[in-house]
C-alpha cells in the first residue's frame, strides 16, 4: 500500500513539472508556420505600407554620407522607441543595434545600410534637399523595410525563442562600416546574419541569391607618376609622365588577359587619369586611379602585388618614378553566402512567394561590405526584385537617375521577419547566456 502511495505521489509531482525546454522549439515551429504567411499580408496593410513609405521619403529628402548619418540614425531610434525596442547607440559612429526577443541564444541578425552617395539629379516631389547628396542605391528603402520587419517582429516578441538583432549600419559605400560595427561588437554572440538589396534586374516578387561567392573582393588604388615637365614642342628635354601612364594602363590590362586563369574571374579597371592643363605643356606628374576585383583571397593578394610591380617598373622604363597607394579602408573581402543559410532562404522565400520566384543570381564583380559580416559568421545576401514594366525602366544603382519602386516594401519587410523567426525556431542555442554586464542583460 505504501508503495502505491509513493507511485501516486510521483505521478502528481510530475504532472506539475514544467515542460522541458527542449520541446519549445517544436512548438515555435508550429506557431511560426501560422505566422509566416501573415507577415506579407500584414506588411501590405495600407497603414503599414504608408508608414514605411513615409520613413523612406524622409530619409531620401535628407541624405547623409558615410559616418554622417546622424539624422537618419535619430529617425531610426525614434521609431524604435515608439515600438518599445531596446537598442545600442552609437555603434561605429552613427550605427544603431536593436534587439527583439528573449535576450538569450540563439541570436540572428538582420542588416540594413543607411548611407547615401555624393551625387544628385532625380527630380520628384521628395527629391534630396541636400545639394550634392542623394540616396542612389536604395539604402533609404533598406532602412524602411527593416523597420517594417521590426514592427512585425515586436508584435510577436513573446513567441520568439531567441533574439533578433537589428543592424542599422553606416558607411557601406566605401567606408567599411560593417568592419567598424564588427570591431565595436555588434555581432557578438550572433550565429547568423541576413541582408537584402533592392534590384532593378528582377520583377517585384522575385528573389535572387546563390550559395558561395556572390560578390567580389574589391579594392581601390592610386598612383602618382612623376617625370619632368616642359614645352610640348621640345619633348627631348622632358620626361613625359603622360606617356608613362599610358603604357602603365595598357600593361595593367595584361594582368587579367595574360596572367590570370580564364576560369578565375578578375577585373582591373582604370577610372581616373589626371595630368596636365594645357595643350602645349608636358606636365611634371600624372595621377591615375582604379579598382581591382577577384573572387578569391589568393587571387586578390597576387593581383595587388602585380599591380604595384607593373606600375613602378613600367614607369621606370619610361624614365619616370611612381608611387602606388592602396586604399585599405575601401577594401572589401569576397561576399560569401553560407550554403545552409541559402537553403534556409530558398525554403522560406519559396513558401512565401512560390519556388518559381526564387532564382539563382549570377556572381557579380561588384562589392559589398556585408562581406565583413559573412567572413566571420554564416551570412546570406540576396537581391529583392523591384522592376515593374508598367512603370517604365528603372536605372541601376549609383546612377543620378536612380529611383526606388516603393511597391516592393512589403516583400522586403516580410522576408526579413520570416527569415529571422524561422531561423530561431529551427536552431537550438549554440552557446551559453552572455556574461553578466553584456548588452543582452538590458533586455
N, C-alpha and C positions, 0 to 999 in steps of 0.2 A: 504493500500500500504506500509506504514511504517513497519507494522507487517511482511509482506512478505520479505521486505529488511532485517529485523532482522534475520528471519529464514535462508535466503540465506547466511548472514554473518557468522552465527553459523556453517552452513554446510561447508563453505570454511575453517574456522579456524580448525574445527575438522579433515578435510582431511589432514592437515599439522601436526597434532599432532603425536608424536612417538608412535609406537606400544607398548602397555603395557608390562612391564617386565614379567608379569605372563604368557604371551603366548610364551616366549622364550624357556623354557624347551621343549615344544611340538615340536618346530622347530628343536631343537637339537636332539630329538629322531629320527626325520626323517633323519637328517644329519648322525648320527652315525649308523643308520640302514644300510646306504650305506657304511660307512667307515669300520665298524667292520669286514665284511668278507674279506676286503682288507688287514687287518693287517697281517694275516698269509701269504698271497701272498707276501706282502712287505718284511716280515721277511725272506722269503725263497729266496729272490733275492741273487745271488752269492756274490755280493759286500757287502750286509748287513751280510749274513751268515759268510763270510770270516772275516769281521771286528769283529764280536762277538767272533769267534773262536780265532782270534789273541789276543784279550783282555784277554780271559780266559787263554791262554797259557802263556802270560806274567806274569799274577798273579800266575799261577801254578808254574812257574820256580822260583818265588821269594816269597815263602810262609812266612807269618808273624803270630805269635801267638797273642792272645787277647791283645788289647790295645797297640800292637806294629805295627799296620797296616799302618805305615807312608808312605811307598812306594805305597802300594795298594791305599790308600787314595789320594796320589798325582796323580796317574794314573786316578782315577775317576774324580778328579777335572779338570784335563787337558782335558778329554773328554767332561765334562760338559761345560767348557769354549769354546771349539770348536763348541758346539751346541748352545751356547748363553743362557744356562740355569743358572739362578742365584742360589746361594746356600749359606748355612752357614757352616763354618768350623773354628775351630774344635768343634765338639759336642761330649761330652763323650770321650775326649782324641783324638781319631782318626776318629770319625764318621763324615759323610757328610749328610746334608739335603738339597735337591734341590727342586725347585718349578717351576711348569709349569702351566700357565693359567692366570686367572684374578687377583689373589692375594686376592680374596674375597670368601666368603662361596658359596657353601659347599666345605669342604676340605676332600679329600680322600687320604689315604697313601698307598704306595707300599713299601715293605721292602725286602732288601737283606742283608744277613750277610757276613762278609768279612774275618773272621779269619781262620787260618789253625790249624793243630794238631801237637803234638810233636811225630811224627813218620815218617818213611821214608823207602821205599823199591822199589816201582814200577820203572821198567826200561823202558824208552821210550825216544824218541827224545827230548821231552820237560819236562823231569823229574825235580824235585826240585834241585836247585843249592845250597840250604842251608842245610847243614848236620843236620839231626835230626828233620827236619820240612817238612810237606807235607800237601797239600790240599787233605784230605782223606774223605771228607764229602760233597763235591760238592759246597762249598761256592764260589769258583772261578767261577763256572758256574752260580751261582745265581747273582753275580755281573754283569757278561757279559750279561745275559738276561735282567736285569733291565736297563742297559744302552741301550740295544737294544730297549726296550719299550720306554725309554726316547727319543730316536731319532724319533720314530714314533709319539709320543705324541707332541713333539716340532713342528713337521710339521703341526699338527692340532691344535696348541695352540689357534688360533683365533676362533675356533669353540667351545672351552670349555666354559661352563657356570659354572665356579668354578675353583678350584685349585687342582692340583695333587701334592702330597708331596712325594718325593723320599727319602726313608730312607736307607742309607748305614751304616749298624750297625757293630760296633766292638764286639769282645768278646762274641760270642754266646756259645762257648764251655766251659762252666763252669765259665765264668767271669761275667755273668749277665749284658752284655752290653745293653740289652733292658731297664733294670731298670735305668741305668745311663742316657740313652737317654731320658727317661721319666722325670727324675729329672731335666734334662737340658732344658726341654720344647719342645722337638722335636715334640710332638703330640698336642701342644696347639692348640685349635680350630678345631682339626681333628675329623671328625664324624665317620669314619670307616677306617679299615686297612686290607690289603690283603697280604699274603705271600705264597710262594711255596717252596717245597723241592723236588729235584730230587729223584727218587726212582728206584731201580733195581727190584722191585716186579711187576711192571706193564709195558706192552709194550709201545712203543712210540705212542702217540696219545690217550692214556688212562689216565684219571684223577681220583683221588680218594680223597674223603673227607667225612665228616659226621657232622650233627648238634650235638651240645652238646660237652661233653668231647671227645677229640681225642687223647691227650697225657697226661701223668700223672704228678701230682705234685711230685717233686723229691728233695732229699737232700742227703748229704754225712756225715758220721761221722767217728771219730777215737776214740779208747780207749786205754789207756796205763794201763796195769795190772801189778802191782808191787808185787813181792814176796821176796824171799830170795834165792839167788843162792848157788850153792855148787857142790860137786862131785856127778856125777850120780850114783856112787856105794853106796852112803850114802844118799838116799833120805829123811831119817828120820831127817836129820839135815838141810833140806831145806824147803822152802815154794814154791812149784812149780807153777810158773805163766803159764807155758805151759799147764798143766793140767787144771788150772782155765780157761784159754782162750778157751780150747776145750769144756769145759762144758758151757761156755757162748755162744759159737757159736751154739751148739745144742739147748740150751734154746731159743735163738733168733728165731730159725725156728718154734718154737711152737707158737710164736705170731701170725703168719698167719694161721697155721694149726689148732690151738685150740682156738684162741681168736677172730679172725676176722670172720665176716659174710661171708659165702662162696659166696654170691652174691655181695659182696663188694670187688672188686679186690685190693689186696695189695701184695707188694713184699718186702722182706728183704733179701739182699744178702751180704755175706762177700767176698770181693775180695782181702783183704790184711791181711797177717799174717807174722809178723817179730819177731824173737826171737831166741837167741842162735846162736852160731857159731862153736860148737864142738860137736862131738858125745857123749862125756862123761862128759859134763858140763851142769848143770841146770842153766839157766840164771836168773838174778835178775828181769828182766821185759820182757814183750811181748807187742807188739803193733798190734792191729787188726783194720781193717777199712772196711767200706762197704757203701751201699746205701739202702734207703727205699723209696717206691713209693706208692701213693694212687690216687684215683680219686675223693676225696672229702677233703675239709679243715678239717672237723671234724675228719675223719679217720687219716689224716696227723698229727694233733695235738696229738691225742690219741696214735698213733704208736710211735711218737717221745718220748713221756713221758715214755712209756713202755720199749723202747729200753734202755733208761738210767737206769731205775729201774732194769731191768734184768741184765745188765752188772755189775752194782755196787753191787747188792745183791748176784748174783751168784758168783762173785769174792770173796765176804766176806765169803761165805760158804766154800770156799777152803782156807781161812785164808789170802787172798790177799786183796789189796785195788785197786780200779780202778777209773780213771778219764776219763770222756767222753767229747769229743769236737765235736760240730756240726758245719759244715762249712756253715754258714748262707749265705755267698756270693755266694755259689753254689746251693742255694735252689731256685727252681722254683715252681710257683703255677700251678694248673691244666690249661692246654691249652684248652680253651673252644671256640667252634665255634658258633657264633650267628646264630639263626635259619633263620632269614630273609636274612642275607648275604649268608647263604648256599643255599637258594632258588635262590637268585640272581646268585650265582656261577653256579648252575645247569642249569639255563636258558641260561646264556651267553655261557658257555662251550658247552652246548648241541647244540646251534645254530652254533657254530664254528666247532665242531668235531663230532656231532651226539650224541643223547642222550644215545645210546648204549655204548659210550665210556666214560661216566661219571658214575662211580661206587661208591658204598658206602665203605669207608675204615673201617676196624676193629679198634676199640680203641686199643691203643698201650701203654705199660708201659714205653716207652722212654719219655724223657723230652725235652722241647724246651723253650727257654726264650722268644719267641714270646708270651708266656703266660702272661708276664707282660703287654704287649700291650692290649691283648684281655681281661684282667682283668679290665681295666679302660674304654675302648671304645669297641664297637662292632668289632669283628675281625673274619677273616676266613683264616684258614691254610689248604692248600691242597697239595697233592702229585702229582708230574708230572712224569709219567712213562717214562723210558728211556731204557727199556730192548729190545734188538734186538737179537733174537735167531741166526741169521746168523752170528753175531759177537762173538758168544760164551757167556757163562755165565759171568755176572758181579758180583763182590764182593759187599756186602753191606757196608754201611758207617763205618768208624773207623777201617777199615782193611788196612794193609800195601799194599794190592793187589788191592785197590780200584781204579777204573777208571771211567771216565765220558764218556757217549756216546754223542758226540757233535752234533749229528743229532737232538737232542731234542731242541736245542736253539730257533729255530723259534717259536715253540709251546709255550715256556715259555714267550718269549717276547710279542707275540701276545695276550696271555691270560692276562698278566699284563695290557697291553694297553686297551684291551676290557673291563675288569672288572672295571677299573677306569673310562673310558669315559662313559660307560652306567650307572655307579653309579651316576655320576654328572648329566647326562641328566634326570634321573628318580627321583632325590631327590632335592626338592627346598631348599633354605637356611634355616637353623635351628636357626641361631643366627645372630646378627648384625656384622658389619665390625669390625676388630680388633682395639684396641685402638691406638692412634697416637704414633709412635715410635716403634711399634712392627715390627717383621721381614717382615710381609706381605706388609708393605709400600714400601719395597725395590723393589717390583715387579712393 
